[in-house]
Amino acid sequence: MKQSMGRRASLGALAGLAASPLIAANASAKPARPLPPITIYHLEGRRSERIVWLMEELGFPYELKFKRGDLAGSMAMIREFSPVVPMAPTVKYGDQVLVESGAIIELILNRHAPGRLQPALDSRDYPNYLMWMHFAEGSLAARLFSDYRAWTAQPPKQRSRLVDSEAVVQFAENFLGQHPWFGGAAFSAADIMMMFPLNAATGLNLVEEAQFPNVAAWKARIEARPAYQHMLAKARPDGMIGGLPRLPQHAPAGPRETLKAPG
Ligand SMILES: N[C@@H](CCC(=O)N[C@@H](CS)C(=O)NCC(=O)O)C(=O)O
């Protein structure tokens, strides 16, 4: 499927000009640079959704490439375009080929949408924003998927609690008890980065959803956002496909065990 997106983009957005009220709060932001053509190579339900969602939040144009309902086919498209590190997202930015969702988001915001979807550099919120931008992949996704791989490589007889996964999700839960968004007072790109791993945490049953009510309430606020819904309609038109199997139900609460990766 090859689609041209972002028809709602205004001329200002096409030129990379910021239109959010947040720009007023960040008067020191540098002027936006014109946005080059952006093509997002995508796998349904995977991290490439972050870039689609970002573009929808900003109202920026983009082209989305994937094979609907065919993860292997979408992956083959990515591999053909970028054989050395085929992964989603892979983004063609002008004539440059980029991977790493967090870096792609920071690039688009800093160059083309200054003052939008991130707190002002000198605000109290900025350090937290930046921490969550990087925590999403650096600690959260890394620990969740290493717990998942360890469990599936050597399933224990009884489901034990995954202490590493619980700890990283608890950190997010605690923060959301004090702040409505991962960027602090306002929705930001940090929320875009955090949604995929927090969905994986509960979707794969790495942690128990009921244990993290602040995260659940935050997800509901995200799901109500029009840009998130536009992303789902365009990037996940048939719902989640080809998801990894969920871990079995937790054992009754008992002494905590740390799960060690085999070898
Ligand atoms: N840290 C990277 C992770 C990218 C990544 O691992 N993407 C997954 C999809 S969610 C992928 O491409 N998996 C296919 C593969 O590794 O073969 C990012 O944030 O962009």
The ligand as an SDF file (V2000), in Angstrom:
LIG
                    3D

 20 19  0  0  0  0  0  0  0  0999 V2000
   14.9100    1.5240   18.8030 N   0  0  0  0  0  0  0  0  0  0  0  0
   14.2720    1.3640   17.5150 C   0  0  0  0  0  0  0  0  0  0  0  0
   13.6260   -0.0070   17.4690 C   0  0  0  0  0  0  0  0  0  0  0  0
   13.0960   -0.3500   16.0910 C   0  0  0  0  0  0  0  0  0  0  0  0
   12.5610   -1.7840   16.0520 C   0  0  0  0  0  0  0  0  0  0  0  0
   13.1450   -2.7130   16.6360 O   0  0  0  0  0  0  0  0  0  0  0  0
   11.4390   -1.9620   15.3650 N   0  0  0  0  0  0  0  0  0  0  0  0
   10.8450   -3.2670   15.2490 C   0  0  0  0  0  0  0  0  0  0  0  0
    9.3440   -3.1530   15.0580 C   0  0  0  0  0  0  0  0  0  0  0  0
    8.5560   -2.5320   16.4980 S   0  0  0  0  0  0  0  0  0  0  0  0
   11.3770   -3.9890   14.0360 C   0  0  0  0  0  0  0  0  0  0  0  0
   11.7330   -3.3650   13.0650 O   0  0  0  0  0  0  0  0  0  0  0  0
   11.3930   -5.3090   14.0950 N   0  0  0  0  0  0  0  0  0  0  0  0
   11.7320   -6.1030   12.9750 C   0  0  0  0  0  0  0  0  0  0  0  0
   13.0720   -6.7330   13.0860 C   0  0  0  0  0  0  0  0  0  0  0  0
   13.8100   -6.3750   14.0210 O   0  0  0  0  0  0  0  0  0  0  0  0
   13.3900   -7.5780   12.2520 O   0  0  0  0  0  0  0  0  0  0  0  0
   13.2620    2.5040   17.3190 C   0  0  0  0  0  0  0  0  0  0  0  0
   12.7920    3.0680   18.3170 O   0  0  0  0  0  0  0  0  0  0  0  0
   12.9810    2.8670   16.1860 O   0  0  0  0  0  0  0  0  0  0  0  0
  1  2  1  0
  2  3  1  0
  2 18  1  0
  3  4  1  0
  4  5  1  0
  5  6  2  0
  5  7  1  0
  7  8  1  0
  8  9  1  0
  8 11  1  0
  9 10  1  0
 11 12  2  0
 11 13  1  0
 13 14  1  0
 14 15  1  0
 15 16  2  0
 15 17  1  0
 18 19  2  0
 18 20  1  0
M  END
$$$$
